[in-house]
């Protein structure tokens, strides 16, 4: 996308038609009615010109007063009906359809964001594009409809005026058109400067929005009150505002100059030029009052219509630059997606195998996993524990299994088949997963457990899952039980739970999921030792007849696993049962003994 130079008109029209076609697909009545009502609205002024001409000529012919009054009454009624239609459309119909269109457009953007790779959210350029696309989804599509309908109706009305005025005095038309056309160059420059100002402020506005979210959100409240970090946030916010002001000062003076020049040429000069011309011509060739009236009113109306038409043509070009942000985002193709002939996931998962798997995060040369080769036997309902220090690659290992990322080298196989061959949505549903950095949504407790609509008939499943995670008694004491809103984001009567209670809600998701394999990434990190023991007992119980992969810093939980893999710096350095690794007396045994000593000293 060229940020410095506006597109030519042909490409600008193509971009606008692209977004108009989306609008028509999402909400056809909004597009059709806007063009129709806009055309009717624009033609009112020309219709009024014809009424004035009829009345003036009637007066010149000394027609009966009753006849002239009847013309006024009938045409006033017609104009009243037109204004009524406009009012209903603008004050009701348009507003309703705007909300429908914005909703559907945002859902399209949300869907595209949902399809995007997880790695995209770690890419500042992608996130900027997403921010721009989200902003454009809220208003640009409506602006494009309005602009195109203004252009179409403006062309029709301008042609009507040109034909009418040319039949009386074609030179008057030339006087009007020349300065108005000259302003198109100024308008183009003005729109380009406005676009560049907006784009240069995107990153600064994003910083402002981040600070506002951080200050308002509950999850940051404790740190903001316990540490002087607010001063840093304040500096970020102030710096963003200062940079925005610098950009405004950078562009305001040339923008003021172009705008003043544009208004002078488009508004004042055509009228002054016409007045001078008609005075000169009237001295030489006296004209009829009706022709003069029609010309005077017509010139003023044509000048205004041409100014609006040119403004919208310039807006069309500028809109195309904004549309590119949205178009680029909507056309983004994720790297992790279904193959053309994706196959269904088997009902029974027998094995998960890593074959020469290495991985580095995007835009990083540092490998996180190195040549991993292992086979997890899920057909034996094997319970596997992945242990290691922070940064050893444990969570990345899980992300690769879930296909949130694809390996940089090697492949992962499920039942002997590369996981890329399976239907992506079905494949991920085969795993019941709880990450250590889980999130609680501003929804009911039931919806937070099911992670979908809490449909009738699922109440028992929710309660059993909450009971297994040890949080049912607490949830039942809430005002609306399992249907209580968690967080107070949208509901003042919502409940704000503690970190440990939220973690139990997240763990209940795994119990509620009808999945073949459980994956738990630090499932008890926020729990006290007693609650932790209960959770692990529940996890082992619920994983009977299923495979399970556990990641935990708590070495005592490893004793429950059938097989343990120790990861160090992205490599598997030890593997075996708890007893085998203790007897091996390597790194795992050392970690286990040190942690056991820490627990004993705490007691």
MARRO-865402 format. One record per residue (C-alpha): x, y, z; residue number from 0; residue in one letter. Coordinates in steps of 0.25 Angstrom, whole numbers, plus 5000, padded with zeros to 4 digits. Layout:
(node (X Y Z) NUM a)
...
END
This chain:
(node (5000 5000 5000) 0 x)
(node (5005 5013 4996) 1 x)
(node (5004 5023 5008) 2 x)
(node (5010 5035 5001) 3 x)
(node (5002 5036 4988) 4 x)
(node (4987 5034 4985) 5 x)
(node (4982 5024 4976) 6 x)
(node (4977 5027 4962) 7 x)
(node (4962 5029 4960) 8 x)
(node (4961 5015 4953) 9 x)
(node (4968 5007 4965) 10 x)
(node (4960 5016 4975) 11 x)
(node (4947 5012 4969) 12 x)
(node (4951 4997 4969) 13 x)
(node (4954 4998 4984) 14 x)
(node (4941 5005 4987) 15 x)
(node (4933 4995 4979) 16 x)
(node (4940 4984 4987) 17 x)
(node (4935 4989 5000) 18 x)
(node (4922 4993 4994) 19 x)
(node (4920 4979 4989) 20 x)
(node (4923 4974 5003) 21 x)
(node (4912 4984 5009) 22 x)
(node (4902 4979 4998) 23 x)
(node (4905 4965 5002) 24 x)
(node (4903 4968 5017) 25 x)
(node (4891 4977 5016) 26 x)
(node (4885 4980 5003) 27 x)
(node (4874 4989 5007) 28 x)
(node (4884 4999 5013) 29 x)
(node (4891 5000 5000) 30 x)
(node (4879 5001 4991) 31 x)
(node (4871 5010 5000) 32 x)
(node (4882 5020 5002) 33 x)
(node (4884 5022 4987) 34 x)
(node (4869 5024 4985) 35 x)
(node (4867 5033 4996) 36 x)
(node (4880 5041 4993) 37 x)
(node (4876 5043 4979) 38 x)
(node (4862 5047 4983) 39 x)
(node (4868 5057 4993) 40 x)
(node (4877 5063 4982) 41 x)
(node (4867 5064 4972) 42 x)
(node (4858 5073 4981) 43 x)
(node (4866 5085 4979) 44 x)
(node (4865 5083 4964) 45 x)
(node (4850 5081 4965) 46 x)
(node (4849 5094 4973) 47 x)
(node (4856 5101 4962) 48 x)
(node (4846 5096 4952) 49 x)
(node (4835 5101 4962) 50 x)
(node (4841 5115 4963) 51 x)
(node (4842 5116 4947) 52 x)
(node (4827 5112 4946) 53 x)
(node (4823 5122 4956) 54 x)
(node (4831 5133 4950) 55 x)
(node (4826 5131 4936) 56 x)
(node (4812 5130 4941) 57 x)
(node (4813 5144 4948) 58 x)
(node (4819 5149 4935) 59 x)
(node (4807 5144 4927) 60 x)
(node (4798 5149 4938) 61 x)
(node (4792 5136 4940) 62 x)
(node (4780 5134 4951) 63 x)
(node (4784 5135 4965) 64 x)
(node (4776 5122 4968) 65 x)
(node (4784 5115 4958) 66 x)
(node (4798 5119 4964) 67 x)
(node (4793 5116 4978) 68 x)
(node (4789 5102 4974) 69 x)
(node (4803 5100 4967) 70 x)
(node (4809 5104 4981) 71 x)
(node (4800 5095 4989) 72 x)
(node (4802 5083 4980) 73 x)
(node (4817 5084 4979) 74 x)
(node (4818 5087 4994) 75 x)
(node (4810 5075 4997) 76 x)
(node (4820 5067 4988) 77 x)
(node (4832 5073 4995) 78 x)
(node (4826 5070 5008) 79 x)
(node (4824 5055 5005) 80 x)
(node (4839 5055 5000) 81 x)
(node (4844 5061 5013) 82 x)
(node (4835 5052 5021) 83 x)
(node (4841 5040 5014) 84 x)
(node (4855 5046 5016) 85 x)
(node (4852 5048 5031) 86 x)
(node (4847 5034 5033) 87 x)
(node (4860 5028 5026) 88 x)
(node (4870 5037 5033) 89 x)
(node (4864 5036 5047) 90 x)
(node (4860 5022 5047) 91 x)
(node (4862 5012 5036) 92 x)
(node (4877 5017 5033) 93 x)
(node (4881 5016 5048) 94 x)
(node (4875 5002 5049) 95 x)
(node (4882 4997 5036) 96 x)
(node (4895 5004 5040) 97 x)
(node (4895 4995 5053) 98 x)
(node (4892 4983 5046) 99 x)
(node (4903 4986 5035) 100 x)
(node (4913 4989 5046) 101 x)
(node (4910 4977 5054) 102 x)
(node (4911 4968 5042) 103 x)
(node (4924 4975 5037) 104 x)
(node (4930 4974 5051) 105 x)
(node (4927 4959 5052) 106 x)
(node (4934 4957 5038) 107 x)
(node (4946 4964 5044) 108 x)
(node (4945 4956 5057) 109 x)
(node (4944 4943 5049) 110 x)
(node (4957 4947 5041) 111 x)
(node (4964 4950 5054) 112 x)
(node (4959 4937 5060) 113 x)
(node (4965 4930 5048) 114 x)
(node (4979 4937 5049) 115 x)
(node (4991 4930 5054) 116 x)
(node (4994 4932 5069) 117 x)
(node (5008 4937 5064) 118 x)
(node (5001 4949 5057) 119 x)
(node (4998 4955 5070) 120 x)
(node (5012 4955 5074) 121 x)
(node (5015 4963 5061) 122 x)
(node (5014 4978 5063) 123 x)
(node (5011 4981 5048) 124 x)
(node (4999 4971 5048) 125 x)
(node (4994 4976 5061) 126 x)
(node (4994 4990 5055) 127 x)
(node (4987 4985 5042) 128 x)
(node (4976 4978 5051) 129 x)
(node (4975 4991 5059) 130 x)
(node (4972 4999 5046) 131 x)
(node (4963 4988 5041) 132 x)
(node (4955 4988 5054) 133 x)
(node (4954 5003 5053) 134 x)
(node (4950 5003 5038) 135 x)
(node (4939 4992 5041) 136 x)
(node (4932 5002 5050) 137 x)
(node (4930 5013 5040) 138 x)
(node (4937 5012 5027) 139 x)
(node (4927 5003 5021) 140 x)
(node (4916 5013 5024) 141 x)
(node (4924 5024 5019) 142 x)
(node (4927 5017 5006) 143 x)
(node (4912 5015 5004) 144 x)
(node (4909 5029 5006) 145 x)
(node (4920 5034 4997) 146 x)
(node (4916 5026 4986) 147 x)
(node (4901 5029 4987) 148 x)
(node (4905 5044 4988) 149 x)
(node (4914 5042 4975) 150 x)
(node (4903 5035 4967) 151 x)
(node (4892 5045 4971) 152 x)
(node (4901 5057 4970) 153 x)
(node (4905 5053 4955) 154 x)
(node (4890 5051 4952) 155 x)
(node (4886 5065 4958) 156 x)
(node (4898 5072 4952) 157 x)
(node (4894 5067 4938) 158 x)
(node (4880 5072 4940) 159 x)
(node (4885 5086 4944) 160 x)
(node (4895 5086 4933) 161 x)
(node (4885 5083 4922) 162 x)
(node (4875 5093 4928) 163 x)
(node (4885 5104 4929) 164 x)
(node (4892 5101 4916) 165 x)
(node (4878 5103 4909) 166 x)
(node (4878 5118 4915) 167 x)
(node (4892 5122 4915) 168 x)
(node (4903 5112 4913) 169 x)
(node (4914 5122 4916) 170 x)
(node (4909 5123 4930) 171 x)
(node (4911 5108 4932) 172 x)
(node (4926 5110 4928) 173 x)
(node (4928 5121 4938) 174 x)
(node (4923 5112 4949) 175 x)
(node (4930 5099 4945) 176 x)
(node (4944 5105 4943) 177 x)
(node (4948 5110 4957) 178 x)
(node (4940 5098 4963) 179 x)
(node (4949 5088 4955) 180 x)
(node (4961 5095 4960) 181 x)
(node (4958 5092 4974) 182 x)
(node (4959 5077 4971) 183 x)
(node (4974 5078 4972) 184 x)
(node (4973 5085 4985) 185 x)
(node (4963 5075 4991) 186 x)
(node (4972 5064 4986) 187 x)
(node (4984 5069 4994) 188 x)
(node (4975 5072 5006) 189 x)
(node (4970 5058 5007) 190 x)
(node (4984 5052 5005) 191 x)
(node (4989 5061 5017) 192 x)
(node (4978 5056 5025) 193 x)
(node (4980 5042 5022) 194 x)
(node (4995 5043 5025) 195 x)
(node (4992 5050 5038) 196 x)
(node (4983 5039 5042) 197 x)
(node (4992 5028 5039) 198 x)
(node (5004 5034 5046) 199 x)
(node (4996 5035 5058) 200 x)
(node (4991 5020 5058) 201 x)
(node (5003 5015 5067) 202 x)
(node (5002 5027 5076) 203 x)
(node (4987 5024 5078) 204 x)
(node (4989 5010 5080) 205 x)
(node (4999 5013 5092) 206 x)
(node (4988 5022 5098) 207 x)
(node (4978 5011 5097) 208 x)
(node (4987 5001 5103) 209 x)
(node (4989 5011 5115) 210 x)
(node (4974 5013 5117) 211 x)
(node (4971 4998 5116) 212 x)
(node (4982 4996 5127) 213 x)
(node (4977 5006 5136) 214 x)
(node (4962 5002 5135) 215 x)
(node (4964 4987 5135) 216 x)
(node (4962 4979 5148) 217 x)
(node (4974 4970 5146) 218 x)
(node (4984 4981 5146) 219 x)
(node (4978 4988 5159) 220 x)
(node (4987 4981 5169) 221 x)
(node (5000 4984 5162) 222 x)
(node (4996 4998 5159) 223 x)
(node (4994 5001 5174) 224 x)
(node (5005 4993 5180) 225 x)
(node (5016 4998 5170) 226 x)
(node (5020 5012 5164) 227 x)
(node (5017 5006 5150) 228 x)
(node (5006 5016 5148) 229 x)
(node (5017 5027 5146) 230 x)
(node (5023 5019 5134) 231 x)
(node (5009 5017 5128) 232 x)
(node (5007 5032 5130) 233 x)
(node (5020 5035 5122) 234 x)
(node (5015 5026 5111) 235 x)
(node (5002 5033 5110) 236 x)
(node (5008 5047 5111) 237 x)
(node (5018 5043 5100) 238 x)
(node (5007 5038 5091) 239 x)
(node (4999 5051 5093) 240 x)
(node (5011 5059 5090) 241 x)
(node (5014 5052 5077) 242 x)
(node (5000 5053 5073) 243 x)
(node (5000 5068 5075) 244 x)
(node (5014 5069 5068) 245 x)
(node (5007 5062 5056) 246 x)
(node (4995 5071 5056) 247 x)
(node (5004 5084 5056) 248 x)
(node (5012 5077 5045) 249 x)
(node (5000 5076 5036) 250 x)
(node (4990 5087 5041) 251 x)
(node (4996 5099 5033) 252 x)
(node (4997 5093 5019) 253 x)
(node (4983 5087 5022) 254 x)
(node (4977 5101 5026) 255 x)
(node (4983 5107 5013) 256 x)
(node (4978 5097 5004) 257 x)
(node (4964 5097 5011) 258 x)
(node (4963 5112 5010) 259 x)
(node (4967 5112 4995) 260 x)
(node (4957 5101 4993) 261 x)
(node (4946 5109 4999) 262 x)
(node (4949 5122 4992) 263 x)
(node (4950 5115 4978) 264 x)
(node (4938 5106 4980) 265 x)
(node (4928 5115 4987) 266 x)
(node (4931 5130 4985) 267 x)
(node (4938 5131 4972) 268 x)
(node (4927 5124 4963) 269 x)
(node (4916 5133 4969) 270 x)
(node (4924 5146 4968) 271 x)
(node (4928 5142 4953) 272 x)
(node (4914 5139 4950) 273 x)
(node (4909 5152 4956) 274 x)
(node (4919 5161 4948) 275 x)
(node (4916 5153 4935) 276 x)
(node (4901 5155 4936) 277 x)
(node (4902 5170 4940) 278 x)
(node (4911 5172 4928) 279 x)
(node (4902 5164 4919) 280 x)
(node (4889 5170 4924) 281 x)
(node (4895 5184 4920) 282 x)
(node (4897 5179 4906) 283 x)
(node (4885 5170 4905) 284 x)
(node (4874 5171 4915) 285 x)
(node (4869 5157 4919) 286 x)
(node (4855 5153 4924) 287 x)
(node (4853 5152 4939) 288 x)
(node (4849 5137 4938) 289 x)
(node (4862 5134 4931) 290 x)
(node (4871 5142 4941) 291 x)
(node (4864 5136 4953) 292 x)
(node (4866 5122 4947) 293 x)
(node (4880 5125 4944) 294 x)
(node (4883 5131 4957) 295 x)
(node (4877 5120 4966) 296 x)
(node (4882 5109 4956) 297 x)
(node (4897 5115 4956) 298 x)
(node (4897 5115 4972) 299 x)
(node (4891 5101 4972) 300 x)
(node (4900 5095 4961) 301 x)
(node (4912 5101 4968) 302 x)
(node (4908 5095 4981) 303 x)
(node (4905 5082 4975) 304 x)
(node (4918 5081 4967) 305 x)
(node (4926 5085 4980) 306 x)
(node (4919 5073 4987) 307 x)
(node (4921 5064 4975) 308 x)
(node (4936 5067 4975) 309 x)
(node (4938 5066 4990) 310 x)
(node (4932 5052 4989) 311 x)
(node (4941 5048 4977) 312 x)
(node (4953 5052 4985) 313 x)
(node (4947 5045 4997) 314 x)
(node (4946 5033 4988) 315 x)
(node (4961 5033 4986) 316 x)
(node (4964 5035 5000) 317 x)
(node (4954 5024 5005) 318 x)
(node (4962 5014 4996) 319 x)
(node (4974 5016 5004) 320 x)
(node (4967 5013 5017) 321 x)
(node (4960 5002 5010) 322 x)
(node (4973 4996 5007) 323 x)
(node (4976 4994 5022) 324 x)
(node (4963 4986 5023) 325 x)
(node (4965 4979 5010) 326 x)
(node (4979 4974 5014) 327 x)
(node (4973 4969 5027) 328 x)
(node (4961 4962 5021) 329 x)
(node (4970 4956 5010) 330 x)
(node (4980 4951 5020) 331 x)
(node (4983 4936 5019) 332 x)
(node (4987 4928 5031) 333 x)
(node (4999 4919 5030) 334 x)
(node (4992 4909 5039) 335 x)
(node (4979 4904 5032) 336 x)
(node (4972 4892 5027) 337 x)
(node (4978 4885 5016) 338 x)
(node (4969 4884 5003) 339 x)
(node (4965 4870 5006) 340 x)
(node (4965 4870 5022) 341 x)
(node (4962 4857 5028) 342 x)
(node (4953 4855 5041) 343 x)
(node (4960 4852 5054) 344 x)
(node (4959 4838 5058) 345 x)
(node (4950 4835 5070) 346 x)
(node (4961 4828 5078) 347 x)
(node (4975 4835 5079) 348 x)
(node (4985 4824 5080) 349 x)
(node (4998 4832 5079) 350 x)
(node (5004 4846 5078) 351 x)
(node (5018 4845 5072) 352 x)
(node (5029 4856 5070) 353 x)
(node (5038 4853 5059) 354 x)
(node (5051 4861 5058) 355 x)
(node (5043 4874 5063) 356 x)
(node (5050 4887 5064) 357 x)
(node (5044 4900 5066) 358 x)
(node (5047 4915 5066) 359 x)
(node (5037 4926 5069) 360 x)
(node (5034 4935 5057) 361 x)
(node (5045 4947 5055) 362 x)
(node (5054 4939 5064) 363 x)
(node (5067 4932 5061) 364 x)
(node (5067 4925 5075) 365 x)
(node (5062 4911 5074) 366 x)
(node (5052 4908 5086) 367 x)
(node (5052 4893 5083) 368 x)
(node (5063 4884 5077) 369 x)
(node (5061 4871 5070) 370 x)
(node (5050 4865 5079) 371 x)
(node (5047 4851 5076) 372 x)
(node (5037 4844 5085) 373 x)
(node (5024 4836 5085) 374 x)
(node (5013 4837 5094) 375 x)
(node (5004 4825 5095) 376 x)
(node (4990 4830 5097) 377 x)
(node (4984 4816 5094) 378 x)
(node (4990 4812 5108) 379 x)
(node (4983 4824 5114) 380 x)
(node (4997 4828 5118) 381 x)
(node (4999 4840 5127) 382 x)
(node (5011 4848 5123) 383 x)
(node (5017 4859 5131) 384 x)
(node (5026 4869 5125) 385 x)
(node (5036 4876 5135) 386 x)
(node (5047 4886 5134) 387 x)
(node (5051 4900 5138) 388 x)
(node (5044 4912 5132) 389 x)
(node (5048 4915 5118) 390 x)
(node (5052 4900 5115) 391 x)
(node (5041 4899 5105) 392 x)
(node (5030 4892 5112) 393 x)
(node (5018 4901 5108) 394 x)
(node (5023 4902 5094) 395 x)
(node (5023 4887 5093) 396 x)
(node (5008 4887 5097) 397 x)
(node (5005 4899 5087) 398 x)
(node (5011 4890 5076) 399 x)
(node (5003 4878 5080) 400 x)
(node (4990 4887 5079) 401 x)
(node (4995 4893 5065) 402 x)
(node (4995 4907 5070) 403 x)
(node (5009 4907 5063) 404 x)
(node (5015 4898 5053) 405 x)
(node (5029 4892 5055) 406 x)
(node (5040 4899 5048) 407 x)
(node (5046 4886 5045) 408 x)
(node (5041 4871 5046) 409 x)
(node (5026 4867 5048) 410 x)
(node (5016 4863 5058) 411 x)
(node (5008 4851 5056) 412 x)
(node (4995 4847 5062) 413 x)
(node (4992 4832 5060) 414 x)
(node (5004 4832 5050) 415 x)
(node (4998 4843 5041) 416 x)
(node (5003 4857 5041) 417 x)
(node (4994 4866 5049) 418 x)
(node (4994 4876 5037) 419 x)
(node (4985 4865 5030) 420 x)
(node (4974 4866 5040) 421 x)
(node (4962 4876 5040) 422 x)
(node (4968 4887 5049) 423 x)
(node (4955 4890 5057) 424 x)
(node (4952 4876 5060) 425 x)
(node (4967 4873 5063) 426 x)
(node (4967 4884 5074) 427 x)
(node (4954 4879 5080) 428 x)
(node (4960 4866 5082) 429 x)
(node (4968 4872 5094) 430 x)
(node (4963 4878 5107) 431 x)
(node (4973 4888 5110) 432 x)
(node (4976 4898 5122) 433 x)
(node (4987 4908 5120) 434 x)
(node (4994 4914 5132) 435 x)
(node (4991 4928 5126) 436 x)
(node (4976 4925 5125) 437 x)
(node (4965 4935 5124) 438 x)
(node (4952 4937 5130) 439 x)
(node (4942 4943 5121) 440 x)
(node (4931 4953 5125) 441 x)
(node (4920 4943 5124) 442 x)
(node (4913 4934 5133) 443 x)
(node (4920 4923 5141) 444 x)
(node (4913 4912 5133) 445 x)
(node (4918 4918 5120) 446 x)
(node (4932 4920 5125) 447 x)
(node (4932 4905 5128) 448 x)
(node (4925 4900 5115) 449 x)
(node (4932 4910 5107) 450 x)
(node (4920 4911 5098) 451 x)
(node (4905 4915 5100) 452 x)
(node (4899 4909 5113) 453 x)
(node (4888 4902 5106) 454 x)
(node (4877 4895 5114) 455 x)
(node (4880 4881 5119) 456 x)
(node (4895 4884 5121) 457 x)
(node (4893 4889 5136) 458 x)
(node (4897 4875 5142) 459 x)
(node (4910 4875 5133) 460 x)
(node (4914 4889 5138) 461 x)
(node (4911 4885 5153) 462 x)
(node (4918 4872 5152) 463 x)
(node (4930 4879 5146) 464 x)
(node (4930 4890 5156) 465 x)
(node (4929 4880 5167) 466 x)
(node (4941 4872 5162) 467 x)
(node (4950 4885 5162) 468 x)
(node (4945 4888 5176) 469 x)
(node (4938 4901 5173) 470 x)
(node (4923 4897 5172) 471 x)
(node (4920 4900 5187) 472 x)
(node (4925 4914 5184) 473 x)
(node (4918 4916 5171) 474 x)
(node (4904 4912 5177) 475 x)
(node (4905 4923 5188) 476 x)
(node (4906 4933 5177) 477 x)
(node (4893 4941 5174) 478 x)
(node (4889 4934 5161) 479 x)
(node (4897 4921 5164) 480 x)
(node (4904 4916 5151) 481 x)
(node (4897 4927 5143) 482 x)
(node (4904 4938 5151) 483 x)
(node (4912 4947 5142) 484 x)
(node (4927 4946 5145) 485 x)
(node (4934 4960 5146) 486 x)
(node (4927 4973 5146) 487 x)
(node (4931 4977 5132) 488 x)
(node (4916 4978 5128) 489 x)
(node (4908 4974 5140) 490 x)
(node (4909 4982 5154) 491 x)
(node (4904 4969 5161) 492 x)
(node (4915 4961 5154) 493 x)
(node (4925 4953 5163) 494 x)
(node (4940 4955 5164) 495 x)
(node (4946 4943 5168) 496 x)
(node (4960 4941 5174) 497 x)
(node (4972 4935 5166) 498 x)
(node (4971 4921 5171) 499 x)
(node (4956 4921 5169) 500 x)
(node (4957 4926 5155) 501 x)
(node (4967 4915 5153) 502 x)
(node (4957 4904 5158) 503 x)
(node (4947 4910 5148) 504 x)
(node (4957 4908 5137) 505 x)
(node (4960 4894 5141) 506 x)
(node (4946 4891 5141) 507 x)
(node (4946 4894 5126) 508 x)
(node (4955 4881 5124) 509 x)
(node (4945 4873 5132) 510 x)
(node (4933 4878 5124) 511 x)
(node (4940 4876 5110) 512 x)
(node (4937 4862 5104) 513 x)
(node (4951 4861 5099) 514 x)
(node (4961 4849 5096) 515 x)
(node (4973 4855 5103) 516 x)
(node (4975 4865 5114) 517 x)
(node (4986 4875 5114) 518 x)
(node (4988 4883 5127) 519 x)
(node (4999 4894 5127) 520 x)
(node (5002 4897 5142) 521 x)
(node (4987 4894 5146) 522 x)
(node (4990 4897 5160) 523 x)
(node (4999 4909 5160) 524 x)
(node (4989 4918 5168) 525 x)
(node (4984 4907 5178) 526 x)
(node (4988 4904 5192) 527 x)
(node (4995 4890 5195) 528 x)
(node (4982 4884 5200) 529 x)
(node (4973 4889 5188) 530 x)
(node (4985 4885 5179) 531 x)
(node (4984 4870 5184) 532 x)
(node (4969 4870 5182) 533 x)
(node (4971 4876 5168) 534 x)
(node (4981 4865 5164) 535 x)
(node (4972 4854 5170) 536 x)
(node (4961 4859 5161) 537 x)
(node (4970 4861 5149) 538 x)
(node (4975 4846 5150) 539 x)
(node (4960 4842 5152) 540 x)
(node (4954 4849 5141) 541 x)
(node (4966 4845 5131) 542 x)
(node (4963 4830 5134) 543 x)
(node (4961 4824 5120) 544 x)
(node (4968 4836 5114) 545 x)
(node (4982 4840 5111) 546 x)
(node (4987 4852 5119) 547 x)
(node (4999 4862 5118) 548 x)
(node (5002 4870 5130) 549 x)
(node (5012 4881 5131) 550 x)
(node (5015 4885 5146) 551 x)
(node (5026 4892 5154) 552 x)
(node (5021 4883 5166) 553 x)
(node (5030 4871 5165) 554 x)
(node (5021 4863 5175) 555 x)
(node (5010 4863 5164) 556 x)
(node (5020 4855 5155) 557 x)
(node (5018 4843 5163) 558 x)
(node (5004 4841 5158) 559 x)
(node (5010 4841 5143) 560 x)
(node (5013 4828 5136) 561 x)
(node (5024 4834 5129) 562 x)
(node (5032 4847 5131) 563 x)
(node (5040 4855 5121) 564 x)
(node (5050 4865 5126) 565 x)
(node (5053 4877 5117) 566 x)
(node (5065 4886 5117) 567 x)
(node (5068 4897 5107) 568 x)
(node (5058 4891 5097) 569 x)
(node (5063 4877 5098) 570 x)
(node (5058 4864 5105) 571 x)
(node (5070 4860 5114) 572 x)
(node (5063 4850 5123) 573 x)
(node (5051 4841 5122) 574 x)
(node (5045 4830 5130) 575 x)
(node (5035 4827 5141) 576 x)
(node (5037 4834 5154) 577 x)
(node (5044 4822 5161) 578 x)
(node (5053 4820 5149) 579 x)
(node (5058 4835 5149) 580 x)
(node (5060 4835 5164) 581 x)
(node (5069 4823 5163) 582 x)
(node (5076 4829 5151) 583 x)
(node (5080 4840 5161) 584 x)
(node (5081 4851 5150) 585 x)
(node (5075 4865 5148) 586 x)
(node (5061 4861 5151) 587 x)
(node (5064 4854 5164) 588 x)
(node (5072 4866 5168) 589 x)
(node (5060 4875 5165) 590 x)
(node (5050 4866 5172) 591 x)
(node (5059 4865 5185) 592 x)
(node (5062 4880 5186) 593 x)
(node (5047 4883 5184) 594 x)
(node (5043 4873 5195) 595 x)
(node (5053 4879 5204) 596 x)
(node (5047 4893 5202) 597 x)
(node (5033 4887 5205) 598 x)
(node (5038 4881 5218) 599 x)
(node (5045 4893 5222) 600 x)
(node (5032 4901 5220) 601 x)
(node (5025 4891 5229) 602 x)
END
